[in-house]
Structures are given as C-alpha cells and as structure tokens.
Amino acid sequence: MCGNDCSAVSFVVSVTPAALQRHREQLARLLRQRPAQRELVERNIICLKTEQERREDRERIGIKLNRRLSLRPTADELEQKNILHSMSLGKLYFCEAAMDIF
C-alpha cells in the first residue's frame, strides 16, 4: 500500500468477549487494591492544595530562606575569624587541576 518507506504501521486488533471480560476483571482488581486518598496524601503522592496555596507556600519558604541566608556571615567575615582561608592563585590552580582528575 505505501511501500517500504512507510513510517506508520497499522494493526488490526480483534478483541474477543473473553479477553474483554478478563481485562475488566483485572481493572476491577487493581482498583480494589488502590490505596485510599487519605493514604496517598499521607505518603505525599498526591496533594490536596490548590495552585494558589502551593504558590503561597513557596513564597513563604523563599522569604524564610532569604532571611536565613542574609544572616550568614560573608566570606570576608569568615576569613577574619580564620574559619575560611583565602587561596592564592597557585593553590587555586592546583585545586582546579585536582578536580579535573576526578
């Protein structure tokens, strides 16, 4: 019909009444085994929040994160307290070369 270069393949599927009945029984069995909505919510599989509520939660979390990040000491402050040591250019090159190995 369309030769050897045909990209679409069509299949003719005949469904017997017995196969259809088996499929329905399998679907019914799977639906009976399905966890309750409450369990899915508890396991964080589904969320009952609206898009607006999720957006508000993300905004609150972002504000909290920015506040905590603003309280962190700067690199200069850490260097002054001898917690962070500044690297010379040679040491920096050595560290970058060592990272290339991995």
N, C-alpha and C positions, 0 to 999 in steps of 0.2 A: 504494500500500500504506500508507504513513504520511503522505501528503500533502506539501505544500510546506515544512512546518516540521520535516522530518526532519533530525536533526543527524548521523546516522551514514549513511555511504554504503557499500554493499557492492559488491564487484567479483567477477565470476566470471572466473577466470584458467584458461585451459586451457594446459597445458604439453605441448608436443609432445616426443616422444623425441629429436628432433634438437636442440631448444633445451636440453633437459636434458643432453645429451652435450656441447654447446658450453659450458654452464655448468661442468660437471665438468672439462673441459679447461682452461678459464680459471682455475679454482680451483687445479688442479694446477700450472699455470704460475706463478701468483702464489706458491704455497707453495715452489716450487723457487727463486724469486728472493728469498725471505725471508732476511734476514741470520742468521748463526749466533747462538746465545745469547751466546757469548763476545763477539762484536762489539757486540751490544746492551748488554751490561754495560759494555764499554769506552766506549761513547758515552753512558753514563748514561741510557739509555732504560728499562732495567729494573734492578731492584735485587735482589740475592740475599740481602739481610739480612732477618732476622726482625723482627717488630714490636718485640720486646724490645730487639734490637740497635740499631734506629733510635732508640728511646726513650733508651737509654743514651748514644748518640752526641749526641743533642740536649741531654741533661742535662750532659754533659761540655763541650759548646760553650757552654752557658749559664753554667756555672761560670767558664769561661775568660773569657767576655765580661764578666761581673760583676767579676771580678778586675781586668781591664784598665780598666774604667770607674771602679773605685774608685781607681785610680792617677792618673786625670786630675785636673788642678788645678780648683778651684772657680772660679766666675765672680769671686768676691771676690779670689782669689789672682791671677787674670789681670788684673784691674783694678789691683791694687797693682803689678804688673810692667809696667803700661802696654801690655799686649797687647790687652786688651778695654777699650773706653771706654764708660762708663755714659752713657746717653742721658737728656737732660732730657725732660720731658713734652712740650714743644713739638716737639722733634726726633722723638720717638716718634710723635706725631700726624702729622707731616709724612711720615714713612716709611710709616705705615699708609695715608695718603691716596695716596701714590705707588703703593703696591701695588694699590689699588683701580682705578687706571688700567689696569693690566695685567690 
